[in-house]
Amino acid sequence: MFDLERGLPAKPGVGYKPQHFTDIIDAPGQVGWLEVHAENYMGLGGRPLAQLHALSERFPISVHGVGLSIGSEGRLDPEHLSRLKKLVDWLEPASFSEHLAWSTHDSAFFNDLLPLPYTDGTLAKVVEHVQQVQDLLKRPMLLENPSSYLKFEESTWQETDFLAEVAKRSGCGLLLDVNNVFISATNLDYSPQSYIDAYPTDLVGEVHLGGHDEDKDEFGAPLLIDSHGREVADPVWTLMDYTFEQMGPRPLLIEWDTDVPEWSVLSAELDRAATALDKAQKVRV
């Protein structure tokens, strides 16, 4: 069962990139913890694992999966699960998380996190897969809300209710990606604040922020793309402040996965995250 008191500290974290190893070791600044993508560390030995081990001796580590395909109709890949278990057993991270999405079908792997219809059948399959992962790793996992670009006509659950029910049935926690909330609300034309109001924030063990790109759809309406390739937009920071007002401070990650900048740019984003957490803490006192 998910326990909010365990896991990562309510401090700023950053998605680790190897080019920043020396910067983080020498001048970590506001870094309170680090996130790594599981699939980047499933090899045997070498510099990546050596550097990760060195970082784990100084910082709590969150392992974030991107390839389990939790929402797939088929079974989870046993070889992928085996490699994930070896990594988690070796590293003993403070947290493990994955996405409410699918990326595989039969033997095909799609290089994207694809959305799901929110139906009773999907719910049962997601719960089954989450429980399988938790039983294997012997720990509760966190499940992340997706960024959405379309609605499924067959959906019978609201996303917030769907996530709450998955957590209730499986015992998992939730990872709240505030940038994803803002993207989905813009693309599907609803209030992001209303989404946060309906979200089961008592189950949130980790919060993510990232950058997005702006485009327009074929009708000229705004279309936001979850790119993780730039600074967090000001409206997302505003939504983050609103979220913390509702639930208090939580571990807050800055994600930047494409067009990765110099460490000084990421460090500035971490400073802003630290300010948001400090403000949330003062409000709660």
BANULO-642576 format. One record per residue (C-alpha): residue number from 1; residue in one letter; x, y, z. Coordinates in Angstrom, 2 decimals, decimal comma. Layout:
N
SITE pos code       X       Y       Z
SITE NUM    a       X       Y       Z
...
This chain:
285
SITE pos code       X       Y       Z
SITE   1    m    0,00    0,00    0,00
SITE   2    f    1,27    3,47   -0,91
SITE   3    d    2,56    5,50    2,04
SITE   4    l    3,00    9,24    1,50
SITE   5    e    5,47    9,45    4,38
SITE   6    r    7,95    7,19    2,62
SITE   7    g    9,81    7,88   -0,60
SITE   8    l   11,37   11,08   -1,84
SITE   9    p   11,88   14,29    0,17
SITE  10    a    9,67   17,32   -0,58
SITE  11    k   12,55   19,07   -2,33
SITE  12    p   13,41   20,01   -5,93
SITE  13    g   14,66   17,23   -8,16
SITE  14    v   15,94   17,09  -11,71
SITE  15    g   16,02   14,52  -14,48
SITE  16    y   19,64   13,38  -14,60
SITE  17    k   21,62   13,62  -17,83
SITE  18    p   25,20   12,22  -18,01
SITE  19    q   26,63   15,48  -19,40
SITE  20    h   25,72   17,12  -16,08
SITE  21    f   27,45   14,55  -13,86
SITE  22    t   30,43   16,73  -12,92
SITE  23    d   28,24   19,82  -12,40
SITE  24    i   25,94   17,94  -10,04
SITE  25    i   28,81   16,45   -8,07
SITE  26    d   30,74   19,73   -7,80
SITE  27    a   27,91   22,27   -7,42
SITE  28    p   24,50   20,65   -6,96
SITE  29    g   22,79   23,83   -5,80
SITE  30    q   19,11   23,11   -5,09
SITE  31    v   19,22   19,44   -6,18
SITE  32    g   17,42   17,42   -3,53
SITE  33    w   17,02   14,23   -5,57
SITE  34    l   17,50   12,85   -9,08
SITE  35    e   15,34   10,97  -11,55
SITE  36    v   16,65    8,48  -14,12
SITE  37    h   14,79    6,64  -16,86
SITE  38    a   14,88    2,93  -16,12
SITE  39    e   15,53    1,89  -19,71
SITE  40    n   18,80    3,85  -19,81
SITE  41    y   20,30    1,74  -17,00
SITE  42    m   19,34   -1,83  -17,82
SITE  43    g   22,76   -2,75  -19,19
SITE  44    l   25,55   -4,53  -17,39
SITE  45    g   28,27   -2,39  -15,82
SITE  46    g   30,13    0,44  -17,52
SITE  47    r   30,35    4,15  -16,87
SITE  48    p   26,57    4,81  -16,74
SITE  49    l   26,03    2,44  -13,83
SITE  50    a   29,21    3,59  -12,09
SITE  51    q   28,09    7,22  -12,27
SITE  52    l   24,59    6,30  -11,13
SITE  53    h   26,01    4,43   -8,14
SITE  54    a   28,13    7,46   -7,20
SITE  55    l   25,09    9,74   -7,43
SITE  56    s   22,96    7,35   -5,37
SITE  57    e   25,43    7,68   -2,50
SITE  58    r   24,71   11,42   -2,37
SITE  59    f   21,11   11,82   -3,53
SITE  60    p   17,82    9,91   -3,33
SITE  61    i   17,03    8,42   -6,75
SITE  62    s   13,68    8,09   -8,50
SITE  63    v   13,47    5,49  -11,28
SITE  64    h   10,97    6,48  -13,97
SITE  65    g    9,92    3,86  -16,50
SITE  66    v    8,93    4,74  -20,05
SITE  67    g    8,66    1,32  -21,67
SITE  68    l    6,54   -1,02  -19,54
SITE  69    s    3,35   -0,26  -21,49
SITE  70    i    1,16   -0,46  -18,39
SITE  71    g   -1,97    0,17  -20,45
SITE  72    s   -1,32   -2,50  -23,06
SITE  73    e   -4,04   -5,07  -23,75
SITE  74    g   -1,42   -7,82  -23,86
SITE  75    r    0,83   -9,09  -21,13
SITE  76    l    3,77   -7,10  -19,85
SITE  77    d    7,09   -8,08  -21,44
SITE  78    p    8,73  -10,60  -19,05
SITE  79    e   12,26   -9,74  -20,24
SITE  80    h   11,68   -6,04  -19,63
SITE  81    l   10,28   -6,82  -16,19
SITE  82    s   13,30   -8,97  -15,39
SITE  83    r   15,74   -6,20  -16,33
SITE  84    l   13,71   -3,67  -14,34
SITE  85    k   13,78   -5,88  -11,26
SITE  86    k   17,56   -6,29  -11,48
SITE  87    l   17,99   -2,51  -11,68
SITE  88    v   15,64   -1,79   -8,78
SITE  89    d   17,15   -4,53   -6,60
SITE  90    w   20,64   -3,15   -7,24
SITE  91    l   19,88    0,55   -6,93
SITE  92    e   17,19    0,43   -4,21
SITE  93    p   15,66    3,75   -5,36
SITE  94    a   13,43    5,89   -3,21
SITE  95    s   10,65    5,71   -5,83
SITE  96    f    9,57    3,91   -8,98
SITE  97    s    6,99    5,28  -11,41
SITE  98    e    5,47    4,64  -14,82
SITE  99    h    2,94    6,18  -17,20
SITE 100    l   -0,76    5,57  -17,66
SITE 101    a   -0,20    4,77  -21,33
SITE 102    w    0,66    1,99  -23,77
SITE 103    s    3,52    1,66  -26,25
SITE 104    t    3,53   -1,98  -27,39
SITE 105    h    1,26   -4,28  -29,39
SITE 106    d    2,22   -7,91  -30,00
SITE 107    s    5,92   -7,66  -30,95
SITE 108    a    5,76   -4,00  -32,08
SITE 109    f    7,14   -1,17  -29,95
SITE 110    f    6,02    2,40  -30,59
SITE 111    n    8,35    5,22  -29,62
SITE 112    d    5,59    7,16  -27,88
SITE 113    l    3,29    7,03  -24,86
SITE 114    l   -0,13    6,43  -26,35
SITE 115    p   -3,45    7,27  -24,63
SITE 116    l   -6,12    4,90  -23,33
SITE 117    p   -9,92    4,88  -23,31
SITE 118    y  -11,14    5,04  -19,73
SITE 119    t  -13,47    2,03  -19,56
SITE 120    d  -14,11   -0,74  -17,05
SITE 121    g  -12,12   -3,14  -19,21
SITE 122    t   -9,14   -0,81  -19,39
SITE 123    l   -9,35   -0,23  -15,65
SITE 124    a   -9,18   -3,96  -14,90
SITE 125    k   -6,19   -4,44  -17,20
SITE 126    v   -4,26   -1,46  -15,78
SITE 127    v   -4,90   -2,62  -12,21
SITE 128    e   -3,71   -6,12  -13,13
SITE 129    h   -0,49   -4,76  -14,63
SITE 130    v    0,20   -2,36  -11,76
SITE 131    q   -0,25   -5,17   -9,24
SITE 132    q    2,07   -7,40  -11,28
SITE 133    v    4,81   -4,75  -11,23
SITE 134    q    4,38   -4,08   -7,52
SITE 135    d    4,45   -7,78   -6,65
SITE 136    l    7,64   -8,20   -8,68
SITE 137    l    9,43   -5,16   -7,24
SITE 138    k    8,01   -5,66   -3,75
SITE 139    r    7,13   -1,99   -3,46
SITE 140    p    4,27    0,33   -4,42
SITE 141    m    4,74    2,27   -7,64
SITE 142    l    3,48    5,67   -8,77
SITE 143    l    1,30    6,05  -11,88
SITE 144    e    1,55    9,24  -13,96
SITE 145    n   -1,33   11,07  -15,64
SITE 146    p   -0,85   11,45  -19,41
SITE 147    s   -0,82   14,45  -21,72
SITE 148    s   -3,86   14,14  -23,99
SITE 149    y   -4,58   15,29  -27,53
SITE 150    l   -7,96   13,64  -28,14
SITE 151    k  -10,99   12,19  -26,37
SITE 152    f  -12,23    8,61  -26,67
SITE 153    e  -15,97    8,34  -27,30
SITE 154    e  -16,06    5,01  -25,47
SITE 155    s  -14,62    6,43  -22,22
SITE 156    t  -17,00    6,06  -19,28
SITE 157    w  -14,67    7,34  -16,56
SITE 158    q  -13,26   10,79  -15,92
SITE 159    e   -9,46   10,64  -15,84
SITE 160    t   -9,21   11,75  -12,21
SITE 161    d  -11,76    9,13  -11,11
SITE 162    f  -10,01    6,47  -13,20
SITE 163    l   -6,65    7,18  -11,55
SITE 164    a   -8,22    7,21   -8,09
SITE 165    e   -9,86    3,84   -8,74
SITE 166    v   -6,62    2,30  -10,03
SITE 167    a   -4,91    3,44   -6,85
SITE 168    k   -7,74    2,16   -4,67
SITE 169    r   -7,75   -1,30   -6,24
SITE 170    s   -3,99   -1,76   -6,63
SITE 171    g   -2,56    0,16   -3,66
SITE 172    c   -0,31    2,25   -5,89
SITE 173    g    0,40    5,96   -5,50
SITE 174    l    0,18    8,67   -8,13
SITE 175    l    2,62   10,91   -9,95
SITE 176    l    1,00   14,23  -10,82
SITE 177    d    2,48   15,85  -13,92
SITE 178    v    1,21   19,44  -13,77
SITE 179    n    2,49   20,24  -17,26
SITE 180    n    0,48   17,30  -18,60
SITE 181    v   -2,62   18,65  -16,84
SITE 182    f   -2,12   22,05  -18,48
SITE 183    i   -1,53   20,47  -21,91
SITE 184    s   -4,59   18,22  -21,70
SITE 185    a   -6,83   21,01  -20,38
SITE 186    t   -5,77   23,32  -23,22
SITE 187    n   -6,10   20,68  -25,94
SITE 188    l   -9,43   19,31  -24,70
SITE 189    d  -10,83   22,67  -23,53
SITE 190    y  -11,45   22,27  -19,80
SITE 191    s  -10,26   24,03  -16,67
SITE 192    p   -6,90   22,79  -15,35
SITE 193    q   -7,82   24,10  -11,89
SITE 194    s  -10,99   21,98  -11,93
SITE 195    y   -8,88   18,94  -12,81
SITE 196    i   -6,62   19,61   -9,81
SITE 197    d   -9,68   20,10   -7,58
SITE 198    a  -10,94   16,65   -8,59
SITE 199    y   -7,56   14,91   -8,39
SITE 200    p   -6,86   12,55   -5,43
SITE 201    t   -3,95   14,67   -4,19
SITE 202    d   -3,60   12,65   -0,97
SITE 203    l   -2,09    9,88   -3,14
SITE 204    v    0,54   12,06   -4,85
SITE 205    g    4,08   10,93   -4,10
SITE 206    e    5,83   12,98   -6,79
SITE 207    v    5,12   16,01   -9,00
SITE 208    h    6,58   16,72  -12,44
SITE 209    l    7,07   19,94  -14,40
SITE 210    g    8,38   20,17  -17,96
SITE 211    g    8,32   22,35  -21,02
SITE 212    h    5,89   22,14  -23,92
SITE 213    d    5,69   23,41  -27,50
SITE 214    e    2,83   25,48  -28,87
SITE 215    d    1,10   24,75  -32,17
SITE 216    k   -2,37   24,97  -33,71
SITE 217    d   -4,68   22,23  -34,91
SITE 218    e   -6,35   22,10  -38,34
SITE 219    f   -9,08   24,45  -37,11
SITE 220    g   -6,66   27,03  -35,72
SITE 221    a   -7,26   26,13  -32,07
SITE 222    p   -4,28   25,98  -29,67
SITE 223    l   -2,48   22,62  -29,60
SITE 224    l    0,18   21,97  -26,98
SITE 225    i    2,81   19,24  -27,37
SITE 226    d    4,57   17,63  -24,41
SITE 227    s    8,15   18,06  -25,65
SITE 228    h   10,27   18,31  -22,46
SITE 229    g   12,58   20,52  -24,51
SITE 230    r   12,37   24,00  -22,96
SITE 231    e   11,75   25,96  -19,78
SITE 232    v    8,54   25,42  -17,84
SITE 233    a    5,95   27,92  -19,10
SITE 234    d    4,74   30,64  -16,73
SITE 235    p    1,08   29,41  -16,75
SITE 236    v    2,30   25,97  -15,67
SITE 237    w    4,19   27,51  -12,74
SITE 238    t    0,97   29,32  -11,81
SITE 239    l   -0,94   26,03  -11,93
SITE 240    m    1,82   24,48   -9,82
SITE 241    d    1,30   27,14   -7,15
SITE 242    y   -2,44   26,41   -7,21
SITE 243    t   -1,76   22,68   -6,87
SITE 244    f    0,49   23,16   -3,85
SITE 245    e   -2,17   25,33   -2,25
SITE 246    q   -4,51   22,34   -2,43
SITE 247    m   -2,16   19,61   -1,20
SITE 248    g    0,98   21,15    0,27
SITE 249    p    4,58   20,64   -0,88
SITE 250    r    5,66   17,37   -2,51
SITE 251    p    8,82   16,18   -4,29
SITE 252    l    8,99   18,40   -7,39
SITE 253    l   10,89   17,34  -10,51
SITE 254    i   12,11   19,47  -13,42
SITE 255    e   12,09   17,38  -16,63
SITE 256    w   14,17   18,39  -19,65
SITE 257    d   14,78   15,48  -22,03
SITE 258    t   15,34   17,01  -25,49
SITE 259    d   17,60   19,89  -26,54
SITE 260    v   19,15   19,52  -23,08
SITE 261    p   20,72   22,84  -22,01
SITE 262    e   23,79   23,74  -19,99
SITE 263    w   23,60   23,01  -16,29
SITE 264    s   23,22   26,71  -15,47
SITE 265    v   19,83   26,78  -17,26
SITE 266    l   18,55   23,73  -15,40
SITE 267    s   19,91   25,11  -12,15
SITE 268    a   17,83   28,26  -12,66
SITE 269    e   14,71   26,10  -13,10
SITE 270    l   15,60   24,28   -9,88
SITE 271    d   15,86   27,62   -8,08
SITE 272    r   12,35   28,44   -9,22
SITE 273    a   11,14   25,03   -8,04
SITE 274    a   12,73   25,64   -4,64
SITE 275    t   10,90   28,98   -4,41
SITE 276    a    7,57   27,29   -5,21
SITE 277    l    8,16   24,65   -2,54
SITE 278    d    9,19   27,26    0,03
SITE 279    k    6,07   29,29   -0,71
SITE 280    a    3,89   26,19   -0,34
SITE 281    q    5,52   25,30    2,97
SITE 282    k    4,92   28,80    4,37
SITE 283    v    1,26   28,67    3,31
SITE 284    r    0,77   25,36    5,14
SITE 285    v    2,41   26,54    8,40
